[in-house]
Amino acid sequence: MWEEKDNKLTRTFEFKDFVEAWGFMCKAAIIAEKMDHHPNWSNVYNRVNIELTTHDAGNTITEKDRKLAAAIDQLL
């Protein structure tokens, strides 16, 4: 579930292993590129941490962030 914290939408995803986590990130990257909205994220083994915020809107959560979060959720 996405959480609103410090003007960011955040979520941690956990997968079976590194390969599954990396595959998820590759798919999410394609979606983000098509939407021209790129997440701050990190990966350690089977965990992917994502933060979404709109820099052009003063680093706040906008509809752009919510749409990307929903699109990422569809990958699960």
One Martini backbone bead per residue (centre of mass of N, CA, C, O) as a GRO file, in nm:
protein
   76
    1MET     BB    1   0.097   0.037   0.022
    2TRP     BB    2   0.062   0.357  -0.009
    3GLU     BB    3   0.243   0.640   0.132
    4GLU     BB    4   0.209   0.948   0.294
    5LYS     BB    5   0.532   1.123   0.309
    6ASP     BB    6   0.693   1.404   0.289
    7ASN     BB    7   0.571   1.467   0.000
    8LYS     BB    8   0.530   1.145  -0.051
    9LEU     BB    9   0.519   0.850  -0.228
   10THR     BB   10   0.535   0.530  -0.066
   11ARG     BB   11   0.705   0.205  -0.136
   12THR     BB   12   0.742  -0.144  -0.058
   13PHE     BB   13   0.884  -0.414  -0.231
   14GLU     BB   14   0.850  -0.777  -0.233
   15PHE     BB   15   1.044  -1.056  -0.337
   16LYS     BB   16   1.185  -1.356  -0.398
   17ASP     BB   17   1.416  -1.201  -0.567
   18PHE     BB   18   1.633  -1.025  -0.757
   19VAL     BB   19   1.516  -1.089  -1.038
   20GLU     BB   20   1.226  -1.002  -0.974
   21ALA     BB   21   1.292  -0.712  -0.890
   22TRP     BB   22   1.433  -0.627  -1.155
   23GLY     BB   23   1.195  -0.679  -1.344
   24PHE     BB   24   1.009  -0.473  -1.214
   25MET     BB   25   1.190  -0.226  -1.268
   26CYS     BB   26   1.187  -0.244  -1.575
   27LYS     BB   27   0.882  -0.207  -1.609
   28ALA     BB   28   0.862   0.062  -1.451
   29ALA     BB   29   1.056   0.223  -1.634
   30ILE     BB   30   0.880   0.222  -1.888
   31ILE     BB   31   0.641   0.371  -1.766
   32ALA     BB   32   0.789   0.624  -1.668
   33GLU     BB   33   0.892   0.712  -1.945
   34LYS     BB   34   0.612   0.743  -2.084
   35MET     BB   35   0.527   0.960  -1.846
   36ASP     BB   36   0.761   1.147  -1.762
   37HIS     BB   37   0.808   0.992  -1.462
   38HIS     BB   38   1.053   0.971  -1.209
   39PRO     BB   39   1.176   0.780  -0.970
   40ASN     BB   40   1.269   0.718  -0.651
   41TRP     BB   41   1.510   0.448  -0.607
   42SER     BB   42   1.565   0.115  -0.459
   43ASN     BB   43   1.790  -0.181  -0.431
   44VAL     BB   44   1.772  -0.486  -0.222
   45TYR     BB   45   1.758  -0.757  -0.365
   46ASN     BB   46   1.406  -0.807  -0.291
   47ARG     BB   47   1.395  -0.486  -0.268
   48VAL     BB   48   1.170  -0.203  -0.339
   49ASN     BB   49   1.210   0.149  -0.327
   50ILE     BB   50   0.955   0.409  -0.350
   51GLU     BB   51   0.950   0.756  -0.468
   52LEU     BB   52   0.695   1.011  -0.507
   53THR     BB   53   0.741   1.324  -0.685
   54THR     BB   54   0.693   1.668  -0.788
   55HIS     BB   55   0.926   1.892  -0.879
   56ASP     BB   56   0.759   2.110  -1.051
   57ALA     BB   57   0.558   2.133  -0.771
   58GLY     BB   58   0.751   2.145  -0.513
   59ASN     BB   59   0.764   1.858  -0.392
   60THR     BB   60   0.482   1.717  -0.452
   61ILE     BB   61   0.179   1.571  -0.465
   62THR     BB   62   0.034   1.442  -0.760
   63GLU     BB   63  -0.138   1.303  -1.016
   64LYS     BB   64   0.117   1.186  -1.140
   65ASP     BB   65   0.186   1.003  -0.898
   66ARG     BB   66  -0.080   0.842  -0.885
   67LYS     BB   67  -0.059   0.722  -1.171
   68LEU     BB   68   0.209   0.575  -1.134
   69ALA     BB   69   0.129   0.402  -0.894
   70ALA     BB   70  -0.101   0.251  -1.040
   71ALA     BB   71   0.076   0.133  -1.266
   72ILE     BB   72   0.265  -0.025  -1.081
   73ASP     BB   73   0.046  -0.203  -0.947
   74GLN     BB   74  -0.025  -0.357  -1.220
   75LEU     BB   75   0.240  -0.547  -1.205
   76LEU     BB   76   0.131  -0.751  -0.967
   0.00000   0.00000   0.00000
